[in-house]
């Protein structure tokens, strides 16, 4: 059984800033990916945001090492790790939630700063997150594609268990993943 985190778990002022941040980020373990829930996947088998992040990091690590020697792999891994941290506070906002991209960005940026208050003293993690969001560097473009690659992999898993509506996610993966090295892998989906 997954534990639901509450405000009282993370708001004690006596916590070390790292402990406070980790407790807040720990909410990702029980915050489920809304796209799946909206398609009938139940929480007992649903993917949490933490599950998603873990597989984005693993996918980025394995694929970058084998197929993308031109990338700064440490930067890729660090970016993959922080790319969803703000969702511990704002939740998993999907395209059908009626929130503009600008609003989403502002909400997530504010949450990111609050979550890492006292930890990200040089704004290093914030800069990685902003670089990911801007999607302009080769590392950011790679991690963005890996983020969708992982979504496609999860959709394929659900599709193999006969959950309906997964083609929408697979089509989204095929649209976003542009690099030929990654396209070869998603042909399997």
C-alpha positions in Angstrom: 0.0 0.0 0.0 1.3 3.4 -0.9 1.3 6.1 1.8 -0.4 9.4 0.9 1.8 12.3 1.9 0.2 15.3 3.6 1.3 18.8 4.3 2.2 17.9 7.9 4.8 15.5 6.6 6.9 18.3 5.1 6.2 21.6 6.8 8.2 21.3 10.0 10.5 24.3 10.1 13.1 22.4 12.1 14.0 20.0 9.3 17.3 20.3 7.6 16.6 21.9 4.1 17.7 18.7 2.3 15.4 16.5 4.5 12.5 19.0 4.0 13.1 18.9 0.2 13.3 15.1 0.1 10.1 14.8 2.1 8.4 17.1 -0.4 9.8 15.3 -3.4 8.7 12.0 -1.8 5.1 13.0 -2.7 5.9 12.0 -6.2 5.8 8.4 -5.0 2.0 8.6 -4.4 1.1 11.2 -7.2 -0.1 9.2 -10.1 0.3 10.1 -13.8 -3.1 11.7 -14.6 -3.1 10.7 -18.3 -3.3 7.0 -17.3 -5.9 7.6 -14.6 -8.1 9.5 -17.1 -7.9 6.4 -19.4 -9.1 4.0 -16.7 -5.8 2.8 -15.3 -6.3 2.3 -11.6 -3.9 3.5 -8.9 -3.1 -0.1 -7.9 -1.4 -0.6 -11.2 -0.9 3.0 -12.3 2.4 4.7 -12.8 3.4 7.3 -10.2 5.4 10.3 -11.2 8.3 8.8 -9.2 8.0 5.6 -11.3 8.1 7.7 -14.5 11.1 9.7 -13.3 13.0 6.6 -12.4 12.5 5.0 -15.9 13.3 8.3 -17.6 16.6 8.3 -15.8 17.3 4.7 -16.6 16.3 5.1 -20.2 18.4 8.3 -20.6 21.4 6.5 -19.0 21.3 3.4 -21.1 20.5 5.1 -24.4 22.9 8.0 -24.0 25.8 5.7 -23.1 25.2 3.4 -26.1 23.9 5.8 -28.8 24.6 9.4 -28.0 28.3 9.9 -27.3 28.0 13.6 -28.2 26.0 14.4 -25.1 27.2 15.5 -21.7 25.9 12.4 -19.9 26.1 13.8 -16.4 24.0 16.8 -17.5 21.5 14.5 -19.2 21.2 12.4 -16.0 20.9 15.4 -13.7 18.3 17.0 -16.0 16.3 13.7 -16.2 16.3 13.5 -12.4 15.0 17.1 -11.8 12.6 17.3 -14.8 9.4 16.5 -12.8 10.3 17.7 -9.3 7.7 20.5 -9.3 4.9 18.0 -9.8 5.4 17.1 -6.1 3.5 20.3 -5.4 1.5 21.1 -8.6 0.6 17.6 -9.6 0.6 16.1 -13.0 -0.9 18.7 -15.3 -2.1 17.2 -18.6 -2.9 19.0 -21.9 -6.6 18.5 -21.3 -6.6 20.3 -17.9 -7.3 23.7 -19.4 -4.0 25.3 -18.1 -2.0 27.2 -20.6 1.7 26.4 -21.2 2.6 29.8 -19.7 0.5 29.2 -16.6 1.9 25.7 -16.2 5.5 26.9 -16.6 4.9 29.7 -14.0 3.3 27.3 -11.5 6.0 24.7 -11.9 8.9 27.2 -11.7 7.5 28.6 -8.4 7.0 25.1 -7.0 10.5 24.0 -8.1 12.0 27.0 -6.3 10.0 26.4 -3.1 10.7 22.6 -3.1 14.4 23.2 -3.3 14.6 26.2 -1.0 17.8 26.0 1.0 19.1 23.2 -1.3 19.6 24.8 -4.7 21.6 27.8 -3.4 23.3 28.4 -6.7 20.2 27.8 -8.8 22.0 25.0 -10.5 19.0 22.6 -10.4 16.6 25.4 -11.5 18.9 26.1 -14.4 18.8 22.5 -15.5 15.0 22.4 -15.2 14.7 25.7 -17.2 17.1 24.3 -19.8 14.8 21.2 -20.1 11.7 23.4 -20.4 13.3 25.6 -23.1 14.2 22.5 -25.1 17.0 24.2 -27.0 20.2 22.4 -26.1 21.1 18.9 -27.4 20.8 17.5 -23.9 17.4 19.1 -23.3 16.1 17.8 -26.6 17.4 14.4 -25.8 15.7 14.3 -22.3 12.4 15.7 -23.8 12.4 12.8 -26.3 13.3 10.3 -23.6 10.5 11.6 -21.5 8.1 10.8 -24.3 9.9 7.5 -25.1 9.2 6.4 -21.5 5.6 7.4 -21.8 5.4 5.3 -25.0 7.0 2.4 -23.3 4.4 2.6 -20.5 1.6 2.9 -23.0 2.9 -0.2 -24.8 2.9 -2.1 -21.5 -0.7 -1.1 -20.8 -1.7 -1.9 -24.4 -0.3 -5.4 -24.0 -2.6 -5.8 -21.0 -5.6 -4.8 -23.2 -6.2 -1.3 -21.8 -8.0 0.8 -24.4 -6.9 4.3 -25.6 -3.1 3.6 -25.6 -2.7 4.4 -29.3 -3.1 8.1 -28.4 0.0 8.0 -26.2 1.9 5.9 -28.7 1.0 8.4 -31.5 2.2 11.2 -29.3 5.5 9.4 -28.7 6.0 8.9 -32.4 5.4 12.6 -33.1 7.8 13.9 -30.4 10.6 11.4 -30.9 12.5 12.7 -33.9 16.0 11.3 -33.6 16.5 8.3 -35.8 18.4 6.5 -33.1 15.4 6.6 -30.9 12.8 6.1 -33.7 14.4 2.7 -34.3 13.6 1.7 -30.8 10.0 2.9 -30.7 9.2 0.9 -33.9 8.8 -2.0 -31.4 5.8 -0.2 -29.8 
